[in-house]
Amino acid sequence: MGSPTDEELMERFCHGEHDAFEALFARHAGRVQGFLARMVRDGPLAEDLLQTTFLSVIRARGRYEPGTPVVPWLLTIAANAARDSLRRHRHVEALSKERPLEVSMALPGVGDPGLRKQLEDALQQLPREQREAVILSKVEGWSFDEIAALQGGSVGAARLRAHRGYERLRELLGGLVEA
């Protein structure tokens, strides 16, 4: 028998099995923290938001619909935590634009450190909604339907945000990368 799916673990957690929650945390904490770091551009804040996200999962377990894909649900909770934090801490966002990204926030799949740094810097220059659409579509592999649901808009609007983000990245990177 293979390891349980995320959805099976979540259902077990909803029924009081705390080991199932620990397994979900171990399985997804790194991915969620990376997502949050790219969203808020602040490593320590991303660590705090990781804890907030998983606390929210504990509190929301009674509202979890069995069979709902866990990863999009988890990243939606994380994105909402990041948005709330950025709204509360506008000055933190302004300061973080001046600070270089930490290596731990590197984009996955980019082996050349110089290119990775250029990509990270360019990504941080995008408006929040474009950056979010690009990260969710290109890094996290979300569909535009899922992005639209998270951002509270239409699929067309999500596509447009991502497209504008890709175009801006191409401009910023001078054609180095095919977005």
C-alpha positions as protocol buffer text, in pm:
chain_id: "A"
residue {
  index: 1
  type: MET
  ca { x: 0 y: 0 z: 0 }
}
residue {
  index: 2
  type: GLY
  ca { x: 135 y: 343 z: -98 }
}
residue {
  index: 3
  type: SER
  ca { x: 136 y: 652 z: 113 }
}
residue {
  index: 4
  type: PRO
  ca { x: -200 y: 821 z: 163 }
}
residue {
  index: 5
  type: THR
  ca { x: -304 y: 1108 z: -64 }
}
residue {
  index: 6
  type: ASP
  ca { x: -322 y: 1461 z: 69 }
}
residue {
  index: 7
  type: GLU
  ca { x: -699 y: 1439 z: 59 }
}
residue {
  index: 8
  type: GLU
  ca { x: -698 y: 1115 z: 264 }
}
residue {
  index: 9
  type: LEU
  ca { x: -465 y: 1275 z: 518 }
}
residue {
  index: 10
  type: MET
  ca { x: -687 y: 1583 z: 543 }
}
residue {
  index: 11
  type: GLU
  ca { x: -997 y: 1371 z: 595 }
}
residue {
  index: 12
  type: ARG
  ca { x: -816 y: 1172 z: 864 }
}
residue {
  index: 13
  type: PHE
  ca { x: -710 y: 1497 z: 1032 }
}
residue {
  index: 14
  type: CYS
  ca { x: -1071 y: 1620 z: 1020 }
}
residue {
  index: 15
  type: HIS
  ca { x: -1163 y: 1306 z: 1213 }
}
residue {
  index: 16
  type: GLY
  ca { x: -910 y: 1380 z: 1489 }
}
residue {
  index: 17
  type: GLU
  ca { x: -591 y: 1207 z: 1371 }
}
residue {
  index: 18
  type: HIS
  ca { x: -322 y: 1460 z: 1457 }
}
residue {
  index: 19
  type: ASP
  ca { x: -51 y: 1248 z: 1292 }
}
residue {
  index: 20
  type: ALA
  ca { x: -225 y: 1312 z: 960 }
}
residue {
  index: 21
  type: PHE
  ca { x: -185 y: 1688 z: 1011 }
}
residue {
  index: 22
  type: GLU
  ca { x: 184 y: 1643 z: 1090 }
}
residue {
  index: 23
  type: ALA
  ca { x: 224 y: 1443 z: 768 }
}
residue {
  index: 24
  type: LEU
  ca { x: 54 y: 1718 z: 566 }
}
residue {
  index: 25
  type: PHE
  ca { x: 274 y: 1981 z: 728 }
}
residue {
  index: 26
  type: ALA
  ca { x: 591 y: 1782 z: 657 }
}
residue {
  index: 27
  type: ARG
  ca { x: 480 y: 1723 z: 299 }
}
residue {
  index: 28
  type: HIS
  ca { x: 386 y: 2083 z: 212 }
}
residue {
  index: 29
  type: ALA
  ca { x: 554 y: 2330 z: 451 }
}
residue {
  index: 30
  type: GLY
  ca { x: 851 y: 2392 z: 219 }
}
residue {
  index: 31
  type: ARG
  ca { x: 635 y: 2456 z: -85 }
}
residue {
  index: 32
  type: VAL
  ca { x: 399 y: 2685 z: 108 }
}
residue {
  index: 33
  type: GLN
  ca { x: 688 y: 2879 z: 261 }
}
residue {
  index: 34
  type: GLY
  ca { x: 849 y: 2925 z: -81 }
}
residue {
  index: 35
  type: PHE
  ca { x: 517 y: 3048 z: -221 }
}
residue {
  index: 36
  type: LEU
  ca { x: 476 y: 3291 z: 69 }
}
residue {
  index: 37
  type: ALA
  ca { x: 835 y: 3415 z: 36 }
}
residue {
  index: 38
  type: ARG
  ca { x: 776 y: 3497 z: -328 }
}
residue {
  index: 39
  type: MET
  ca { x: 449 y: 3671 z: -240 }
}
residue {
  index: 40
  type: VAL
  ca { x: 570 y: 3889 z: 49 }
}
residue {
  index: 41
  type: ARG
  ca { x: 941 y: 3918 z: -39 }
}
residue {
  index: 42
  type: ASP
  ca { x: 1043 y: 3887 z: 325 }
}
residue {
  index: 43
  type: GLY
  ca { x: 1184 y: 3560 z: 459 }
}
residue {
  index: 44
  type: PRO
  ca { x: 1101 y: 3608 z: 829 }
}
residue {
  index: 45
  type: LEU
  ca { x: 749 y: 3730 z: 744 }
}
residue {
  index: 46
  type: ALA
  ca { x: 702 y: 3425 z: 519 }
}
residue {
  index: 47
  type: GLU
  ca { x: 798 y: 3200 z: 813 }
}
residue {
  index: 48
  type: ASP
  ca { x: 538 y: 3373 z: 1032 }
}
residue {
  index: 49
  type: LEU
  ca { x: 276 y: 3342 z: 758 }
}
residue {
  index: 50
  type: LEU
  ca { x: 357 y: 2972 z: 720 }
}
residue {
  index: 51
  type: GLN
  ca { x: 258 y: 2926 z: 1085 }
}
residue {
  index: 52
  type: THR
  ca { x: -52 y: 3141 z: 1033 }
}
residue {
  index: 53
  type: THR
  ca { x: -148 y: 2934 z: 729 }
}
residue {
  index: 54
  type: PHE
  ca { x: -126 y: 2601 z: 909 }
}
residue {
  index: 55
  type: LEU
  ca { x: -306 y: 2744 z: 1213 }
}
residue {
  index: 56
  type: SER
  ca { x: -583 y: 2847 z: 974 }
}
residue {
  index: 57
  type: VAL
  ca { x: -591 y: 2492 z: 836 }
}
residue {
  index: 58
  type: ILE
  ca { x: -643 y: 2362 z: 1190 }
}
residue {
  index: 59
  type: ARG
  ca { x: -923 y: 2612 z: 1250 }
}
residue {
  index: 60
  type: ALA
  ca { x: -1084 y: 2551 z: 908 }
}
residue {
  index: 61
  type: ARG
  ca { x: -1074 y: 2172 z: 918 }
}
residue {
  index: 62
  type: GLY
  ca { x: -1444 y: 2162 z: 1005 }
}
residue {
  index: 63
  type: ARG
  ca { x: -1520 y: 2347 z: 680 }
}
residue {
  index: 64
  type: TYR
  ca { x: -1301 y: 2124 z: 461 }
}
residue {
  index: 65
  type: GLU
  ca { x: -1511 y: 1949 z: 197 }
}
residue {
  index: 66
  type: PRO
  ca { x: -1400 y: 1583 z: 163 }
}
residue {
  index: 67
  type: GLY
  ca { x: -1231 y: 1524 z: -171 }
}
residue {
  index: 68
  type: THR
  ca { x: -1134 y: 1889 z: -223 }
}
residue {
  index: 69
  type: PRO
  ca { x: -778 y: 1903 z: -361 }
}
residue {
  index: 70
  type: VAL
  ca { x: -563 y: 1996 z: -62 }
}
residue {
  index: 71
  type: VAL
  ca { x: -276 y: 2184 z: -230 }
}
residue {
  index: 72
  type: PRO
  ca { x: -489 y: 2453 z: -401 }
}
residue {
  index: 73
  type: TRP
  ca { x: -695 y: 2486 z: -80 }
}
residue {
  index: 74
  type: LEU
  ca { x: -375 y: 2523 z: 124 }
}
residue {
  index: 75
  type: LEU
  ca { x: -220 y: 2777 z: -115 }
}
residue {
  index: 76
  type: THR
  ca { x: -544 y: 2976 z: -117 }
}
residue {
  index: 77
  type: ILE
  ca { x: -526 y: 3001 z: 262 }
}
residue {
  index: 78
  type: ALA
  ca { x: -159 y: 3104 z: 233 }
}
residue {
  index: 79
  type: ALA
  ca { x: -233 y: 3365 z: -35 }
}
residue {
  index: 80
  type: ASN
  ca { x: -509 y: 3514 z: 178 }
}
residue {
  index: 81
  type: ALA
  ca { x: -273 y: 3530 z: 477 }
}
residue {
  index: 82
  type: ALA
  ca { x: -11 y: 3703 z: 260 }
}
residue {
  index: 83
  type: ARG
  ca { x: -264 y: 3954 z: 126 }
}
residue {
  index: 84
  type: ASP
  ca { x: -390 y: 4034 z: 475 }
}
residue {
  index: 85
  type: SER
  ca { x: -35 y: 4081 z: 598 }
}
residue {
  index: 86
  type: LEU
  ca { x: 61 y: 4305 z: 306 }
}
residue {
  index: 87
  type: ARG
  ca { x: -247 y: 4519 z: 363 }
}
residue {
  index: 88
  type: ARG
  ca { x: -157 y: 4555 z: 732 }
}
residue {
  index: 89
  type: HIS
  ca { x: 212 y: 4613 z: 667 }
}
residue {
  index: 90
  type: ARG
  ca { x: 235 y: 4838 z: 360 }
}
residue {
  index: 91
  type: HIS
  ca { x: 559 y: 4986 z: 496 }
}
residue {
  index: 92
  type: VAL
  ca { x: 714 y: 4637 z: 515 }
}
residue {
  index: 93
  type: GLU
  ca { x: 641 y: 4586 z: 144 }
}
residue {
  index: 94
  type: ALA
  ca { x: 802 y: 4920 z: 57 }
}
residue {
  index: 95
  type: LEU
  ca { x: 1113 y: 4837 z: 258 }
}
residue {
  index: 96
  type: SER
  ca { x: 1139 y: 4483 z: 119 }
}
residue {
  index: 97
  type: LYS
  ca { x: 1157 y: 4618 z: -237 }
}
residue {
  index: 98
  type: GLU
  ca { x: 1488 y: 4778 z: -141 }
}
residue {
  index: 99
  type: ARG
  ca { x: 1627 y: 4461 z: 12 }
}
residue {
  index: 100
  type: PRO
  ca { x: 1773 y: 4184 z: -205 }
}
residue {
  index: 101
  type: LEU
  ca { x: 1593 y: 3850 z: -201 }
}
residue {
  index: 102
  type: GLU
  ca { x: 1734 y: 3573 z: 11 }
}
residue {
  index: 103
  type: VAL
  ca { x: 1873 y: 3269 z: -167 }
}
residue {
  index: 104
  type: SER
  ca { x: 1609 y: 3054 z: 5 }
}
residue {
  index: 105
  type: MET
  ca { x: 1344 y: 3231 z: -202 }
}
residue {
  index: 106
  type: ALA
  ca { x: 1497 y: 3113 z: -530 }
}
residue {
  index: 107
  type: LEU
  ca { x: 1268 y: 3013 z: -810 }
}
residue {
  index: 108
  type: PRO
  ca { x: 1264 y: 2636 z: -857 }
}
residue {
  index: 109
  type: GLY
  ca { x: 1406 y: 2490 z: -1176 }
}
residue {
  index: 110
  type: VAL
  ca { x: 1652 y: 2772 z: -1251 }
}
residue {
  index: 111
  type: GLY
  ca { x: 2003 y: 2632 z: -1214 }
}
residue {
  index: 112
  type: ASP
  ca { x: 2212 y: 2938 z: -1308 }
}
residue {
  index: 113
  type: PRO
  ca { x: 2241 y: 3156 z: -992 }
}
residue {
  index: 114
  type: GLY
  ca { x: 2290 y: 3475 z: -1197 }
}
residue {
  index: 115
  type: LEU
  ca { x: 1983 y: 3409 z: -1408 }
}
residue {
  index: 116
  type: ARG
  ca { x: 1784 y: 3310 z: -1099 }
}
residue {
  index: 117
  type: LYS
  ca { x: 1876 y: 3643 z: -933 }
}
residue {
  index: 118
  type: GLN
  ca { x: 1771 y: 3835 z: -1246 }
}
residue {
  index: 119
  type: LEU
  ca { x: 1440 y: 3647 z: -1253 }
}
residue {
  index: 120
  type: GLU
  ca { x: 1375 y: 3713 z: -883 }
}
residue {
  index: 121
  type: ASP
  ca { x: 1456 y: 4083 z: -919 }
}
residue {
  index: 122
  type: ALA
  ca { x: 1234 y: 4116 z: -1227 }
}
residue {
  index: 123
  type: LEU
  ca { x: 948 y: 3926 z: -1062 }
}
residue {
  index: 124
  type: GLN
  ca { x: 957 y: 4161 z: -763 }
}
residue {
  index: 125
  type: GLN
  ca { x: 909 y: 4461 z: -993 }
}
residue {
  index: 126
  type: LEU
  ca { x: 568 y: 4337 z: -1107 }
}
residue {
  index: 127
  type: PRO
  ca { x: 249 y: 4471 z: -947 }
}
residue {
  index: 128
  type: ARG
  ca { x: 120 y: 4232 z: -678 }
}
residue {
  index: 129
  type: GLU
  ca { x: -170 y: 4088 z: -880 }
}
residue {
  index: 130
  type: GLN
  ca { x: 51 y: 4025 z: -1186 }
}
residue {
  index: 131
  type: ARG
  ca { x: 326 y: 3873 z: -968 }
}
residue {
  index: 132
  type: GLU
  ca { x: 68 y: 3650 z: -799 }
}
residue {
  index: 133
  type: ALA
  ca { x: -78 y: 3536 z: -1134 }
}
residue {
  index: 134
  type: VAL
  ca { x: 268 y: 3461 z: -1276 }
}
residue {
  index: 135
  type: ILE
  ca { x: 380 y: 3271 z: -964 }
}
residue {
  index: 136
  type: LEU
  ca { x: 60 y: 3069 z: -945 }
}
residue {
  index: 137
  type: SER
  ca { x: 57 y: 2981 z: -1315 }
}
residue {
  index: 138
  type: LYS
  ca { x: 426 y: 2928 z: -1391 }
}
residue {
  index: 139
  type: VAL
  ca { x: 571 y: 2821 z: -1056 }
}
residue {
  index: 140
  type: GLU
  ca { x: 277 y: 2651 z: -885 }
}
residue {
  index: 141
  type: GLY
  ca { x: 111 y: 2518 z: -1204 }
}
residue {
  index: 142
  type: TRP
  ca { x: -237 y: 2652 z: -1128 }
}
residue {
  index: 143
  type: SER
  ca { x: -500 y: 2684 z: -1401 }
}
residue {
  index: 144
  type: PHE
  ca { x: -645 y: 3025 z: -1480 }
}
residue {
  index: 145
  type: ASP
  ca { x: -978 y: 2902 z: -1340 }
}
residue {
  index: 146
  type: GLU
  ca { x: -806 y: 2841 z: -1004 }
}
residue {
  index: 147
  type: ILE
  ca { x: -623 y: 3176 z: -1017 }
}
residue {
  index: 148
  type: ALA
  ca { x: -949 y: 3358 z: -1098 }
}
residue {
  index: 149
  type: ALA
  ca { x: -1123 y: 3191 z: -804 }
}
residue {
  index: 150
  type: LEU
  ca { x: -840 y: 3294 z: -569 }
}
residue {
  index: 151
  type: GLN
  ca { x: -820 y: 3651 z: -696 }
}
residue {
  index: 152
  type: GLY
  ca { x: -1196 y: 3694 z: -705 }
}
residue {
  index: 153
  type: GLY
  ca { x: -1220 y: 3782 z: -1071 }
}
residue {
  index: 154
  type: SER
  ca { x: -1289 y: 3630 z: -1409 }
}
residue {
  index: 155
  type: VAL
  ca { x: -1073 y: 3377 z: -1591 }
}
residue {
  index: 156
  type: GLY
  ca { x: -1010 y: 3642 z: -1858 }
}
residue {
  index: 157
  type: ALA
  ca { x: -885 y: 3887 z: -1596 }
}
residue {
  index: 158
  type: ALA
  ca { x: -652 y: 3624 z: -1449 }
}
residue {
  index: 159
  type: ARG
  ca { x: -516 y: 3546 z: -1797 }
}
residue {
  index: 160
  type: LEU
  ca { x: -469 y: 3917 z: -1867 }
}
residue {
  index: 161
  type: ARG
  ca { x: -282 y: 3973 z: -1538 }
}
residue {
  index: 162
  type: ALA
  ca { x: -53 y: 3679 z: -1610 }
}
residue {
  index: 163
  type: HIS
  ca { x: -1 y: 3787 z: -1974 }
}
residue {
  index: 164
  type: ARG
  ca { x: 87 y: 4141 z: -1867 }
}
residue {
  index: 165
  type: GLY
  ca { x: 321 y: 3997 z: -1605 }
}
residue {
  index: 166
  type: TYR
  ca { x: 493 y: 3775 z: -1865 }
}
residue {
  index: 167
  type: GLU
  ca { x: 529 y: 4070 z: -2103 }
}
residue {
  index: 168
  type: ARG
  ca { x: 676 y: 4290 z: -1832 }
}
residue {
  index: 169
  type: LEU
  ca { x: 918 y: 4012 z: -1735 }
}
residue {
  index: 170
  type: ARG
  ca { x: 1029 y: 3985 z: -2099 }
}
residue {
  index: 171
  type: GLU
  ca { x: 1091 y: 4361 z: -2105 }
}
residue {
  index: 172
  type: LEU
  ca { x: 1281 y: 4357 z: -1777 }
}
residue {
  index: 173
  type: LEU
  ca { x: 1491 y: 4057 z: -1874 }
}
residue {
  index: 174
  type: GLY
  ca { x: 1562 y: 4179 z: -2227 }
}
residue {
  index: 175
  type: GLY
  ca { x: 1457 y: 3853 z: -2390 }
}
residue {
  index: 176
  type: LEU
  ca { x: 1685 y: 3635 z: -2174 }
}
residue {
  index: 177
  type: VAL
  ca { x: 1397 y: 3416 z: -2065 }
}
residue {
  index: 178
  type: GLU
  ca { x: 1091 y: 3280 z: -2239 }
}
residue {
  index: 179
  type: ALA
  ca { x: 815 y: 3342 z: -1985 }
}
